Amino acid sequence: MSEIRPDFSRVATTLQHKEPDRVPLAEILVCYEIQSQFLGRKVTDDDLRSQVEFWSQAGYDFIPLTVGMMNPGGVTKDSQISKLLSRLAKEDQDWNLERQSWIHSEKDFDEFPWDEAAQLDFSKFYEVQKYLPAGMKILATSGKIFTLTWLLLGFENFGVKLLLEPEFVGRVFAKIAQIQFDAVERIKSIPNVGAVIAVDDIAFGSGLILRPEHLRRHVFPWYKEMARRCHEAGLYFFFHSDGVLWDVMDDLIDIGIDALHPIDPTCLDINEVKRRVGDRICLMGNISNELLMMGTPEEVAELTKKRLREIAPGGGYCLGAGNSVPDWARFENYMAMRETVLKYGRYPIRI
């Protein structure tokens, strides 16, 4: 096996539906427990040197870093956000959108500390620069325009107001989108960013969370503008959503996405996706998370070889998990997946 070196041009070639030297590995998250086992020492959230070491040595051409309203910078218990949360929740909590909805009325919208929520933390994007090896890029994880909207409103309240007060819901969408757009503008000026991925689950196993017309009115126009801004700056634009996406697959392609992640095998048949739209977008992921947890290394290797044989020829495919690599994945199964790609994923594919 040749020496492993990161080279983002490998990903770029794949996105252009051409064959590079080998099929790229692609994940938007590998838990720190897996990273620690790989390196043989503990990896933590603030240890960027070790994180870069993992992603580069494991065979990836980029390192994913997150920026967005889910984790704004400078939020403390004394902040206006935490004070608002305490007032609404009647308890002392840190900033956590997954525990508490905050906006239930026009008054809540007007009182919400938007300026503070927009103070996003880009420090890791700058700190990581000194550790990046030649050829490696950053994958900036952002998006969540839909997710943040319903989290702030609370899903039941969101659903009711979407029908009864669509203009109000539209105001929340627009406010969040502008904050995420400002993040993209900052990202465009940061060295060594190769792509932005918008992570925003719009579907689940049986179909879309919202009807297509709601997504077309309130969500997709924002992502089309985000894609335009990325492409204008020479950045690729990826989109992540779990679930069955067929009812809006053409909409996603019209947005201008360069790649779709993760093609969850419990929801989508990747062979059908490849056949129907594989010439228009790059596909990423698809190795079953359930198999990474409960299967054997031999089973993982066989499925990985099947994907390489059937999906990878001609480019347009980056292999990875069917969502992410969580702490409940077996380390030996994760290693079987990546080692199979490194061994059998060289072009031309001969399996």
MIMAR-960474 format. One record per residue: residue number from 1; z, y, x of N, C-alpha, C in turn. Coordinates in steps of 0.2 Angstrom, whole numbers, m for minus. Each point is the difference from the previous one (the first is absolute). Last residue first. Layout:
seq | nZ | nY | nX | caZ | caY | caX | cZ | cY | cX
NUM | Z | Y | X | Z | Y | X | Z | Y | X
...
END
This chain:
seq | nZ | nY | nX | caZ | caY | caX | cZ | cY | cX
351 | m43 | m27 | m61 | 5 | m4 | m2 | m3 | m6 | m4
350 | m7 | 23 | 13 | m3 | m7 | 1 | 7 | m5 | m2
349 | m10 | 28 | 0 | 5 | m5 | m2 | m3 | m7 | 0
348 | m8 | 20 | 17 | m1 | m2 | m6 | 5 | m6 | m2
347 | 13 | 15 | 8 | m7 | m1 | m3 | m5 | m2 | 5
346 | 28 | m5 | m4 | m5 | 3 | 4 | m7 | m1 | m3
345 | 22 | m9 | m7 | m3 | 6 | m3 | m5 | 3 | 4
344 | 15 | m19 | 5 | m6 | m2 | m4 | m4 | 6 | m3
343 | 21 | 2 | 14 | m4 | m6 | 2 | m6 | m1 | m3
342 | 14 | 18 | m7 | m1 | 1 | 7 | m4 | m6 | 3
341 | 8 | m2 | m22 | m5 | 5 | 0 | m2 | 1 | 7
340 | 17 | m15 | m3 | m6 | m2 | m3 | m6 | 5 | 1
339 | 22 | 6 | 5 | m3 | m3 | 5 | m6 | m4 | m2
338 | 12 | 13 | m16 | m3 | 4 | 5 | m3 | m4 | 6
337 | 11 | m12 | m18 | m6 | 4 | m2 | m3 | 4 | 5
336 | 19 | m13 | 5 | m6 | m4 | m1 | m6 | 4 | m2
335 | 21 | 10 | 2 | m3 | m1 | 7 | m6 | m4 | m1
334 | 13 | 4 | m19 | m3 | 6 | 2 | m4 | m1 | 7
333 | 13 | m18 | m8 | m6 | 1 | m4 | m4 | 6 | 2
332 | 21 | m4 | 11 | m5 | m5 | 2 | m7 | 0 | m4
331 | 19 | 13 | m7 | m3 | 3 | 6 | m5 | m5 | 3
330 | 6 | 3 | m26 | 2 | m4 | 6 | m3 | 2 | 6
329 | 6 | 16 | m21 | m5 | m4 | 2 | 3 | m4 | 6
328 | 12 | 17 | m12 | 1 | m7 | m2 | m6 | m5 | 2
327 | 2 | 24 | 5 | 5 | m4 | 4 | 1 | m7 | m3
326 | m24 | 12 | m3 | 7 | 2 | m1 | 5 | m4 | 4
325 | m26 | 9 | 0 | 3 | m6 | 3 | 8 | 2 | m1
324 | m21 | 7 | m17 | 3 | 2 | 6 | 3 | m6 | 3
323 | m17 | m2 | m17 | 4 | 6 | m2 | 2 | 3 | 7
322 | m13 | m20 | 0 | m2 | 2 | m6 | 5 | 6 | m3
321 | m5 | m5 | 27 | 3 | m2 | m5 | m2 | 2 | m7
320 | m18 | 1 | 19 | 7 | 1 | 0 | 3 | m3 | m6
319 | m26 | 7 | 14 | 5 | m6 | m3 | 7 | 2 | 1
318 | m25 | 13 | m4 | 6 | 0 | 5 | 5 | m5 | m3
317 | m28 | 5 | m4 | 6 | m3 | m2 | 5 | 1 | 6
316 | m24 | 7 | m1 | 3 | 2 | m6 | 6 | m3 | m2
315 | m20 | m12 | 16 | 5 | 6 | 0 | 3 | 1 | m7
314 | m15 | m18 | 6 | m3 | 6 | m1 | 4 | 6 | 0
313 | 12 | m23 | m3 | m7 | 1 | 2 | m3 | 6 | m2
312 | 23 | m7 | m8 | m1 | 4 | 6 | m7 | 1 | 3
311 | 8 | m14 | m19 | 0 | 7 | m2 | m2 | 4 | 6
310 | 1 | m25 | 0 | m3 | 2 | m6 | m1 | 8 | m1
309 | 11 | m11 | 19 | m6 | m3 | m1 | m4 | 3 | m5
308 | 22 | 7 | 4 | m4 | 2 | 6 | m7 | m3 | m1
307 | 16 | m7 | m15 | m1 | 8 | m1 | m5 | 2 | 5
306 | 8 | m22 | 2 | m4 | 1 | m6 | m2 | 7 | m1
305 | 16 | m4 | 17 | m7 | m2 | 2 | m5 | 0 | m6
304 | 23 | 4 | m5 | m3 | 6 | 4 | m7 | m2 | 3
303 | 12 | m16 | m12 | m2 | 5 | m4 | m3 | 6 | 4
302 | 9 | m18 | 12 | m6 | m2 | m4 | m3 | 5 | m4
301 | 20 | 4 | 12 | m5 | 0 | 4 | m7 | m2 | m4
300 | 21 | m1 | m11 | m2 | 7 | 1 | m6 | 0 | 4
299 | 9 | m21 | m3 | m3 | 3 | m6 | m2 | 7 | 0
298 | 12 | m9 | 18 | m7 | m4 | 0 | m4 | 3 | m7
297 | 23 | 7 | 4 | m5 | 3 | 5 | m7 | m3 | m1
296 | 15 | m2 | m22 | 0 | m2 | 7 | m4 | 3 | 5
295 | 11 | 10 | m24 | m5 | m5 | 3 | 2 | m2 | 7
294 | 11 | 17 | m14 | 2 | m7 | m2 | m5 | m5 | 3
293 | m1 | 24 | 4 | 7 | m1 | m1 | 1 | m8 | m1
292 | m22 | 9 | 3 | 4 | 2 | 6 | 7 | m1 | m1
291 | m13 | m4 | m19 | m1 | m5 | 6 | 3 | 2 | 6
290 | 1 | 15 | m17 | 4 | m6 | m2 | m1 | m6 | 5
289 | m13 | 20 | 2 | 7 | 1 | 2 | 5 | m6 | m2
288 | m28 | m1 | 5 | 6 | 0 | m5 | 7 | 1 | 3
287 | m24 | 11 | 8 | 4 | m6 | 2 | 6 | m1 | m4
286 | m15 | 19 | m2 | m1 | m5 | m4 | 3 | m7 | 2
285 | m10 | 25 | 13 | 6 | m4 | m2 | m1 | m7 | m3
284 | m18 | 21 | m1 | 6 | 0 | 5 | 5 | m5 | m3
283 | m28 | 10 | m2 | 5 | m4 | m3 | 6 | m1 | 5
282 | m22 | 19 | m3 | 4 | m5 | 4 | 6 | m3 | m4
281 | m23 | 10 | m13 | 7 | 2 | 3 | 2 | m6 | 5
280 | m21 | 0 | m10 | 1 | 7 | m1 | 7 | 2 | 3
279 | m10 | m23 | m1 | m5 | 4 | 3 | 2 | 8 | 0
278 | 13 | m17 | m12 | 1 | 0 | 7 | m5 | 3 | 4
277 | 3 | m4 | m25 | 0 | 7 | 3 | 1 | 0 | 8
276 | m4 | m20 | m14 | m2 | 5 | m4 | 0 | 7 | 3
275 | 6 | m21 | 12 | m7 | m1 | m3 | m2 | 7 | m4
274 | 22 | m2 | 9 | m5 | 1 | 5 | m7 | 0 | m3
273 | 18 | m4 | m14 | 0 | 7 | 2 | m6 | 1 | 5
272 | 4 | m22 | m6 | m3 | 4 | m6 | m1 | 7 | 2
271 | 12 | m14 | 14 | m7 | m2 | 1 | m4 | 4 | m6
270 | 24 | 2 | 1 | m4 | 4 | 5 | m7 | m1 | 1
269 | 16 | m1 | m21 | m3 | m5 | 4 | m4 | 4 | 5
268 | 23 | 9 | m13 | m7 | 0 | 1 | m3 | m6 | 4
267 | 24 | 2 | m6 | m4 | 4 | m5 | m7 | 0 | 0
266 | 15 | m12 | 15 | 3 | m1 | m7 | m4 | 4 | m5
265 | m4 | 4 | 23 | m4 | m6 | m3 | 3 | m3 | m6
264 | m2 | 26 | 10 | 5 | m5 | m1 | m3 | m7 | m3
263 | m9 | 21 | 12 | m4 | m5 | m3 | 5 | m6 | m1
262 | 7 | 22 | 8 | m1 | m6 | 5 | m3 | m6 | m3
261 | m9 | 24 | 3 | 5 | m4 | 2 | 5 | m2 | m6
260 | m26 | 11 | 8 | 4 | m1 | m6 | 5 | m5 | 3
259 | m18 | 20 | 11 | 3 | m7 | 0 | 5 | 0 | m6
258 | m12 | 19 | 3 | m4 | m4 | 5 | 2 | m7 | 0
257 | m1 | 20 | m20 | 4 | m4 | 5 | m4 | m4 | 4
256 | m6 | 16 | m18 | m2 | 1 | 7 | 5 | m4 | 5
255 | m2 | 3 | m26 | 5 | 4 | 4 | m3 | 1 | 7
254 | m11 | m16 | m13 | m2 | 7 | m1 | 4 | 5 | 3
253 | 7 | m22 | m1 | m6 | 1 | 5 | m2 | 7 | 0
252 | 16 | m6 | m16 | 3 | 0 | 7 | m6 | 1 | 5
251 | m6 | m3 | m22 | 3 | 6 | 1 | 3 | 1 | 7
250 | m9 | m20 | m7 | m5 | 4 | 2 | 2 | 7 | 1
249 | 15 | m17 | m6 | m2 | m1 | 6 | m6 | 5 | 2
248 | 15 | m3 | m20 | m1 | 6 | 3 | m3 | m1 | 7
247 | 5 | m18 | m14 | m2 | 5 | m5 | m1 | 7 | 3
246 | 8 | m20 | 13 | m8 | 0 | m2 | m2 | 6 | m5
245 | 22 | m7 | 12 | m3 | 6 | 0 | m7 | 1 | m2
244 | 26 | m14 | 1 | m7 | m1 | m2 | m4 | 6 | m1
243 | 22 | m2 | 17 | m2 | m1 | m6 | m8 | m1 | m1
242 | 13 | 15 | 19 | 1 | m7 | m2 | m4 | 0 | m7
241 | m6 | 18 | 19 | 4 | m1 | m7 | 0 | m7 | m1
240 | m8 | 20 | 20 | 3 | m6 | m2 | 3 | 0 | m7
239 | m21 | 12 | 17 | 5 | 0 | m6 | 3 | m6 | m1
238 | m13 | 17 | 21 | 1 | m6 | m3 | 5 | 0 | m7
237 | m17 | 16 | 18 | 5 | 0 | m5 | 0 | m7 | m3
236 | m7 | 13 | 25 | m1 | m5 | m5 | 5 | 1 | m5
235 | m8 | 21 | 16 | 5 | m6 | m1 | m2 | m4 | m6
234 | m10 | 21 | 8 | m2 | m5 | 4 | 5 | m6 | 0
233 | 0 | 21 | m12 | 3 | 1 | 6 | m1 | m6 | 5
232 | m9 | 1 | m22 | m2 | 6 | 3 | 3 | 1 | 7
231 | 6 | m18 | m14 | m6 | m1 | 3 | m3 | 6 | 3
230 | 21 | 1 | m11 | 0 | m4 | 6 | m7 | m1 | 3
229 | 1 | 13 | m20 | 4 | 3 | 6 | 0 | m4 | 6
228 | m8 | m10 | m20 | m5 | 5 | 3 | 3 | 4 | 6
227 | 14 | m15 | m12 | m5 | m4 | 4 | m5 | 5 | 3
226 | 15 | 9 | m15 | 4 | m3 | 6 | m5 | m3 | 5
225 | m8 | 6 | m21 | 1 | 6 | 4 | 4 | m2 | 6
224 | m2 | m17 | m16 | m7 | 2 | 3 | 0 | 6 | 4
223 | 20 | m7 | m10 | m2 | m4 | 6 | m7 | 1 | 2
222 | 8 | 12 | m19 | 4 | 2 | 6 | m2 | m4 | 6
221 | m10 | m5 | m21 | m3 | 6 | 3 | 4 | 2 | 6
220 | 8 | m19 | m12 | m6 | m1 | 4 | m3 | 6 | 3
219 | 19 | 0 | m16 | 2 | m3 | 6 | m6 | 0 | 5
218 | 1 | 8 | m24 | 6 | 3 | 3 | 1 | m3 | 8
217 | m19 | m5 | m16 | 2 | 7 | m1 | 5 | 2 | 5
216 | m7 | m22 | 0 | m6 | 4 | 2 | 1 | 7 | m1
215 | 16 | m16 | m6 | 0 | 0 | 7 | m6 | 5 | 2
214 | 3 | m4 | m23 | 6 | 4 | 3 | m1 | 0 | 8
213 | m15 | m13 | m12 | m2 | 7 | m1 | 6 | 4 | 2
212 | 1 | m24 | 2 | m4 | 3 | 5 | m1 | 8 | m1
211 | 23 | m12 | m8 | m7 | 0 | m2 | m4 | 3 | 5
210 | 23 | m8 | 10 | m3 | 5 | m5 | m7 | m2 | m2
209 | 10 | m15 | 14 | 6 | 3 | m3 | m1 | 5 | m5
208 | m17 | m21 | 6 | 2 | 7 | 2 | 6 | 2 | m3
207 | m3 | m27 | 2 | m5 | 6 | m1 | 3 | 7 | 2
206 | 10 | m23 | 3 | m4 | m1 | m6 | m5 | 6 | m2
205 | 16 | m1 | 20 | m4 | m6 | m1 | m4 | m1 | m6
204 | 5 | 25 | 7 | 4 | m6 | 2 | m5 | m6 | m2
203 | m4 | 28 | 7 | m1 | m6 | m4 | 5 | m5 | 1
202 | m2 | 21 | 12 | m2 | 2 | m7 | m1 | m6 | m5
201 | 12 | 9 | 25 | m1 | m6 | m4 | m2 | 3 | m7
200 | m2 | 11 | 25 | 2 | 2 | m7 | m2 | m6 | m5
199 | m3 | 11 | 26 | 4 | m6 | m2 | 2 | 2 | m7
198 | m19 | 8 | 19 | 4 | 2 | m6 | 3 | m6 | m4
197 | m8 | 6 | 26 | m1 | m5 | m5 | 5 | 3 | m6
196 | m15 | 10 | 23 | 5 | 1 | m4 | 0 | m6 | m6
195 | m9 | 2 | 28 | m1 | m1 | m7 | 6 | 2 | m4
194 | m2 | 3 | 24 | m6 | m3 | m2 | m2 | 0 | m7
193 | 16 | 15 | 19 | 0 | m3 | m7 | m7 | m3 | m1
192 | 7 | 12 | 20 | 0 | m7 | 0 | 1 | m3 | m7
191 | 8 | 26 | 4 | m5 | m5 | 4 | 1 | m7 | m2
190 | 3 | 21 | m17 | 4 | m5 | 4 | m4 | m4 | 4
189 | m7 | 15 | m18 | 1 | 3 | 6 | 4 | m4 | 5
188 | m4 | m7 | m22 | m7 | 1 | 3 | 1 | 3 | 7
187 | 19 | m3 | m14 | m2 | m6 | 3 | m7 | 1 | 4
186 | 9 | 17 | m14 | 4 | m1 | 6 | m3 | m6 | 4
185 | m9 | 3 | m21 | m3 | 6 | 4 | 4 | 0 | 7
184 | 7 | m16 | m16 | m7 | m2 | 3 | m2 | 6 | 4
183 | 19 | 4 | m12 | 1 | m5 | 5 | m6 | m2 | 3
182 | m2 | 14 | m18 | 3 | 4 | 6 | 1 | m5 | 5
181 | m6 | m9 | m20 | m6 | 3 | 3 | 3 | 4 | 7
180 | 16 | m10 | m14 | m3 | m5 | 4 | m6 | 3 | 3
179 | 11 | 14 | m14 | 4 | m1 | 6 | m3 | m5 | 4
178 | m11 | 5 | m20 | 0 | 5 | 5 | 4 | m1 | 6
177 | 1 | m15 | m18 | m6 | m1 | 4 | m1 | 6 | 5
176 | 18 | 0 | m15 | 1 | m5 | 5 | m6 | 0 | 4
175 | m1 | 14 | m18 | 5 | 3 | 5 | 1 | m5 | 6
174 | m14 | m6 | m18 | m3 | 5 | 4 | 5 | 3 | 5
173 | 7 | m16 | m16 | m5 | m3 | 4 | m3 | 5 | 5
172 | 15 | 8 | m17 | 3 | m3 | 5 | m4 | m4 | 5
171 | m10 | 12 | m18 | 3 | 4 | 5 | 4 | m3 | 5
170 | m9 | m13 | m17 | m6 | 3 | 4 | 3 | 5 | 5
169 | 14 | m8 | m17 | m1 | m5 | 5 | m5 | 2 | 5
168 | 2 | 14 | m18 | 6 | 1 | 4 | 0 | m6 | 5
167 | m18 | 0 | m15 | 0 | 6 | 4 | 6 | 1 | 5
166 | m1 | m17 | m17 | m4 | m2 | 6 | m1 | 6 | 4
165 | 16 | m7 | m20 | m1 | 6 | 4 | m4 | m1 | 6
164 | 2 | m18 | m16 | 2 | 6 | m4 | 0 | 7 | 4
163 | m6 | m22 | 10 | m3 | 0 | m6 | 1 | 7 | m4
162 | 11 | m4 | 21 | m7 | m1 | 1 | m4 | 1 | m6
161 | 23 | 0 | m1 | m3 | 6 | 1 | m7 | 0 | 2
160 | 12 | m21 | m3 | 0 | 4 | m6 | m3 | 7 | 1
159 | 2 | m14 | 18 | m5 | m3 | m4 | 0 | 4 | m7
158 | 16 | 6 | 17 | m7 | 2 | 2 | m5 | m3 | m5
157 | 22 | m5 | m3 | m1 | 7 | m2 | m7 | 2 | 2
156 | 7 | m21 | 6 | 0 | 0 | m7 | m2 | 7 | m2
155 | 3 | m4 | 23 | m6 | m3 | m3 | 0 | 1 | m7
154 | 10 | 18 | 17 | 3 | m6 | m4 | m6 | m3 | m4
153 | m2 | 20 | 14 | 1 | 0 | m7 | 4 | m5 | m3
152 | m5 | 0 | 23 | 3 | 6 | m1 | 2 | 1 | m7
151 | m13 | m19 | 7 | 7 | 0 | 2 | 4 | 6 | m1
150 | m23 | m1 | m5 | 4 | m3 | m5 | 7 | m1 | 2
149 | m15 | 11 | 15 | 1 | 4 | m7 | 4 | m4 | m5
148 | m5 | m9 | 22 | 5 | 5 | 0 | 1 | 4 | m7
147 | m17 | m17 | 2 | 7 | m3 | 1 | 5 | 6 | 0
146 | m23 | 6 | 0 | 2 | m3 | m6 | 7 | m2 | 0
145 | m8 | 8 | 20 | 0 | 5 | m5 | 2 | m2 | m7
144 | m1 | m11 | 23 | 5 | m1 | m5 | 0 | 6 | m5
143 | m10 | 2 | 26 | m2 | m2 | m7 | 6 | 0 | m4
142 | m1 | m6 | 27 | 1 | 5 | m4 | m1 | m2 | m8
141 | m1 | m8 | 29 | 2 | m2 | m7 | 2 | 5 | m5
140 | m15 | m2 | 24 | 5 | 4 | m3 | 0 | m2 | m8
139 | m7 | m12 | 25 | m1 | 0 | m7 | 5 | 4 | m4
138 | m8 | 1 | 27 | 5 | 1 | m5 | m4 | m1 | m7
137 | m9 | m10 | 25 | 0 | 6 | m4 | 6 | m1 | m5
136 | m10 | m9 | 26 | 4 | m1 | m6 | 0 | 6 | m4
135 | m11 | m2 | 21 | m4 | m4 | m5 | 4 | m1 | m6
134 | 14 | 4 | 22 | m7 | 2 | m1 | m3 | m4 | m5
133 | 26 | 2 | m2 | m5 | m2 | 5 | m7 | 2 | m2
132 | 24 | 11 | m7 | m6 | m3 | m3 | m4 | m2 | 6
131 | 21 | 12 | 1 | 1 | m7 | 0 | m7 | m4 | m1
130 | 5 | 24 | m2 | 1 | m1 | 7 | 0 | m8 | 1
129 | m2 | 10 | m22 | m6 | 1 | 4 | 1 | m2 | 7
128 | 16 | 0 | m19 | m3 | m7 | 2 | m6 | 2 | 5
127 | 13 | 18 | m9 | 4 | m4 | 4 | m4 | m6 | 3
126 | m9 | 13 | m18 | m1 | 4 | 7 | 4 | m4 | 5
125 | 0 | m8 | m22 | m7 | 0 | 2 | m1 | 4 | 7
124 | 22 | m2 | m11 | m2 | m6 | 4 | m8 | 0 | 2
123 | 10 | 19 | m12 | 2 | m1 | 7 | m2 | m6 | 3
122 | m3 | 11 | m23 | m6 | m3 | 4 | 2 | m1 | 7
121 | 11 | 5 | m26 | 2 | m2 | 7 | m6 | m3 | 4
120 | 2 | 18 | m23 | m1 | m7 | 2 | 1 | 0 | 8
119 | 4 | 16 | m21 | 2 | 0 | 7 | m1 | m7 | 3
118 | m2 | 6 | m24 | m6 | 0 | 4 | 1 | 1 | 8
117 | 18 | 0 | m17 | m3 | m7 | 0 | m7 | 0 | 4
116 | 11 | 20 | m2 | 4 | m4 | 4 | m3 | m7 | 0
115 | m9 | 16 | m14 | m1 | 2 | 7 | 3 | m5 | 5
114 | 3 | m3 | m24 | m6 | m2 | 3 | m1 | 2 | 7
113 | 20 | m3 | m17 | m1 | 4 | 6 | m6 | m3 | 4
112 | 6 | 3 | m28 | m1 | m5 | 6 | m1 | 3 | 6
111 | 1 | 11 | m22 | 6 | 0 | 4 | m1 | m5 | 6
110 | m17 | 1 | m16 | 1 | 7 | 3 | 6 | 0 | 4
109 | m4 | m19 | m12 | m6 | 1 | 5 | 1 | 6 | 3
108 | 16 | m5 | m17 | 1 | m4 | 6 | m6 | 1 | 5
107 | m2 | 10 | m20 | 5 | 4 | 3 | 2 | m4 | 7
106 | m16 | m9 | m15 | m3 | 6 | 3 | 6 | 3 | 4
105 | 5 | m25 | m4 | m2 | 5 | m4 | m3 | 6 | 4
104 | 9 | m21 | 9 | m1 | m2 | m7 | m2 | 6 | m5
103 | 4 | m9 | 27 | m4 | 5 | m4 | m1 | m3 | m7
102 | 12 | m12 | 18 | 2 | 6 | 0 | m3 | 5 | m5
101 | 7 | m28 | 6 | m6 | 4 | m2 | 3 | 7 | m1
100 | 9 | m21 | 16 | 1 | 5 | m5 | m6 | 4 | m1
99 | 2 | m19 | 16 | 6 | m1 | m4 | 1 | 5 | m6
98 | m19 | 0 | 16 | 0 | m7 | m3 | 6 | m1 | m4
97 | m3 | 19 | 14 | m4 | 1 | m6 | 0 | m7 | m4
96 | 17 | 12 | 18 | m3 | m6 | m1 | m4 | 0 | m7
95 | 18 | 15 | 17 | m7 | 0 | m2 | m3 | m7 | m1
94 | 26 | 1 | 0 | m5 | 3 | 4 | m7 | 0 | m4
93 | 24 | 2 | m13 | m5 | m5 | 3 | m4 | 4 | 5
92 | 23 | 2 | m18 | m3 | 3 | 7 | m4 | m6 | 3
91 | 3 | 6 | m27 | 3 | m3 | 6 | m3 | 2 | 6
90 | m7 | 6 | m22 | 7 | 0 | m1 | 4 | m4 | 5
89 | m25 | 5 | m4 | 3 | m7 | 0 | 8 | 0 | m1
88 | m12 | 21 | 1 | m4 | m4 | m5 | 4 | m7 | m1
87 | 8 | 15 | 17 | 1 | 3 | m7 | m3 | m4 | m5
86 | m3 | m7 | 22 | 7 | m1 | m2 | 1 | 3 | m7
85 | m21 | 4 | 10 | 1 | m7 | m2 | 7 | m2 | m2
84 | m5 | 22 | 8 | m3 | m1 | m6 | 1 | m8 | m2
83 | 7 | 6 | 21 | 4 | 3 | m5 | m3 | m1 | m7
82 | m12 | m8 | 18 | 6 | m4 | m1 | 5 | 3 | m5
81 | m19 | 13 | 6 | m2 | m7 | m3 | 6 | m4 | m2
80 | 3 | 20 | 13 | m1 | 1 | m7 | m2 | m6 | m4
79 | 14 | m4 | 22 | m6 | 3 | m2 | 0 | 2 | m7
78 | 17 | m12 | 13 | 1 | 7 | m2 | m6 | 4 | m2
77 | 1 | m23 | 8 | 4 | 0 | m6 | 1 | 7 | m2
76 | m22 | m3 | 13 | 7 | m2 | 1 | 4 | 0 | m6
75 | m27 | 1 | 11 | 4 | 0 | m6 | 7 | m3 | 2
74 | m20 | 5 | 15 | 5 | 4 | m1 | 4 | 0 | m6
73 | m25 | m10 | m1 | 5 | 1 | 6 | 5 | 5 | m2
72 | m11 | m19 | m17 | m1 | 7 | 3 | 4 | 1 | 6
71 | m9 | m22 | m13 | 5 | 2 | 5 | m1 | 7 | 3
70 | m12 | m7 | m19 | 5 | m5 | 0 | 5 | 1 | 5
69 | m20 | 14 | m1 | 6 | 2 | m4 | 6 | m6 | m1
68 | m17 | m1 | 22 | m1 | 2 | m7 | 7 | 1 | m4
67 | m12 | m14 | 23 | 2 | 7 | m1 | m1 | 1 | m8
66 | 0 | m22 | 20 | 0 | 3 | m7 | 2 | 7 | 0
65 | m13 | m19 | 18 | 5 | 5 | m1 | 0 | 3 | m7
64 | m12 | m22 | 15 | 1 | 4 | m6 | 6 | 4 | 0
63 | m18 | m9 | 20 | 7 | 0 | m2 | 1 | 4 | m6
62 | m22 | m13 | 12 | 3 | 6 | m2 | 7 | m2 | m2
61 | m15 | m16 | 8 | m3 | 5 | 3 | 3 | 7 | m2
60 | 10 | m27 | 3 | m2 | 5 | m4 | m3 | 6 | 3
59 | 11 | m21 | 9 | m7 | 0 | m1 | m3 | 5 | m5
58 | 23 | m5 | 11 | m2 | m5 | m5 | m7 | 0 | m2
57 | 9 | 16 | 16 | 0 | m7 | 3 | m2 | m5 | m6
56 | 1 | 23 | m7 | m5 | m1 | 5 | 0 | m7 | 3
55 | 17 | 6 | m15 | m7 | 0 | m4 | m5 | m1 | 5
54 | 22 | 0 | 9 | m1 | m5 | m5 | m7 | 0 | m2
53 | 7 | 18 | 13 | 0 | m6 | 4 | m2 | m6 | m4
52 | 5 | 20 | m11 | m6 | 0 | 3 | m2 | m6 | 4
51 | 22 | 2 | m8 | m5 | m1 | m6 | m7 | 0 | 3
50 | 17 | 5 | 15 | 0 | m7 | m2 | m5 | m1 | m5
49 | 4 | 22 | 5 | m3 | m3 | 6 | m1 | m7 | m1
48 | 11 | 13 | m16 | m7 | 1 | m1 | m3 | m4 | 6
47 | 23 | 1 | m13 | m2 | m3 | 7 | m8 | 0 | 0
46 | 15 | 5 | m19 | m1 | 6 | 4 | m2 | m2 | 7
45 | 4 | m16 | m17 | m5 | 5 | m3 | m1 | 6 | 4
44 | 6 | m24 | 11 | 3 | 4 | m5 | m5 | 5 | m2
43 | 3 | m25 | 14 | m5 | 6 | m1 | 3 | 3 | m6
42 | 9 | m20 | 19 | 1 | 4 | m7 | m5 | 6 | 0
41 | m7 | m22 | 15 | 6 | 5 | 0 | 0 | 4 | m6
40 | m17 | m16 | 6 | 6 | m3 | 3 | 6 | 5 | 1
39 | m24 | 2 | m10 | 2 | 3 | 6 | 6 | m3 | 4
38 | m7 | m8 | m22 | m6 | 0 | 4 | 2 | 2 | 7
37 | 16 | 1 | m17 | m1 | m7 | 3 | m6 | 0 | 4
36 | 4 | 21 | m10 | 6 | m2 | 5 | m1 | m7 | 3
35 | m15 | 8 | m17 | m1 | 3 | 6 | 5 | m2 | 5
34 | 4 | m8 | m21 | m6 | m3 | 3 | m1 | 3 | 6
33 | 16 | 11 | m12 | 3 | m7 | 2 | m6 | m4 | 3
32 | m5 | 21 | m9 | 3 | 1 | 7 | 3 | m7 | 2
31 | m21 | 1 | m17 | 7 | 2 | 0 | 3 | 0 | 7
30 | m24 | 7 | m8 | 2 | m6 | 3 | 8 | 1 | 1
29 | m22 | 13 | m13 | 7 | m1 | 1 | 1 | m7 | 3
28 | m21 | 8 | m5 | 3 | 6 | m1 | 7 | 0 | 1
27 | m21 | m15 | 11 | 5 | 0 | m4 | 3 | 7 | m1
26 | m22 | m16 | 12 | 2 | 6 | m4 | 6 | m1 | m4
25 | m18 | m10 | 21 | 6 | m1 | m4 | 2 | 6 | m3
24 | m26 | m6 | 7 | 6 | 3 | 1 | 6 | m2 | m4
23 | m22 | m14 | 10 | 2 | 3 | m6 | 7 | 4 | 1
22 | m17 | m1 | 21 | 3 | m5 | m5 | 3 | 3 | m6
21 | m16 | 11 | 15 | 1 | m6 | 4 | 4 | m5 | m4
20 | m13 | 15 | m16 | 2 | 2 | 7 | 2 | m6 | 4
19 | m17 | 5 | m22 | 4 | m5 | 3 | 2 | 3 | 7
18 | m6 | 13 | m24 | m3 | m2 | 6 | 5 | m5 | 3
17 | 3 | 16 | m19 | m3 | m6 | m1 | m5 | m3 | 5
16 | 15 | 19 | 0 | m7 | 2 | m1 | m4 | m7 | m1
15 | 23 | m1 | 4 | 0 | 5 | m6 | m8 | 1 | m1
14 | 6 | m11 | 20 | 1 | m5 | m6 | m1 | 4 | m7
13 | 0 | 12 | 21 | m6 | m4 | m1 | 0 | m5 | m6
12 | 19 | 13 | 5 | m5 | 4 | m2 | m7 | m4 | m1
11 | 19 | m11 | 9 | 1 | 1 | m7 | m6 | 5 | m2
10 | 0 | m4 | 22 | m1 | m6 | m3 | 1 | 0 | m7
9 | 5 | 18 | 14 | m7 | 0 | m2 | m2 | m7 | m3
8 | 22 | 5 | 8 | m2 | 2 | m7 | m7 | 0 | m1
7 | 16 | m13 | 17 | m7 | 4 | 0 | m2 | 1 | m7
6 | 21 | m13 | 17 | m2 | 4 | m6 | m6 | 4 | 1
5 | 6 | m23 | 13 | 0 | 7 | 1 | m2 | 3 | m6
4 | 5 | m26 | 12 | 1 | 4 | m6 | 1 | 8 | 1
3 | m13 | m21 | 15 | 6 | 5 | m1 | m1 | 4 | m6
2 | m11 | m24 | m1 | m1 | 6 | 4 | 6 | 4 | m1
1 | m1 | m27 | m2 | 0 | 6 | m4 | 0 | 6 | 4
END
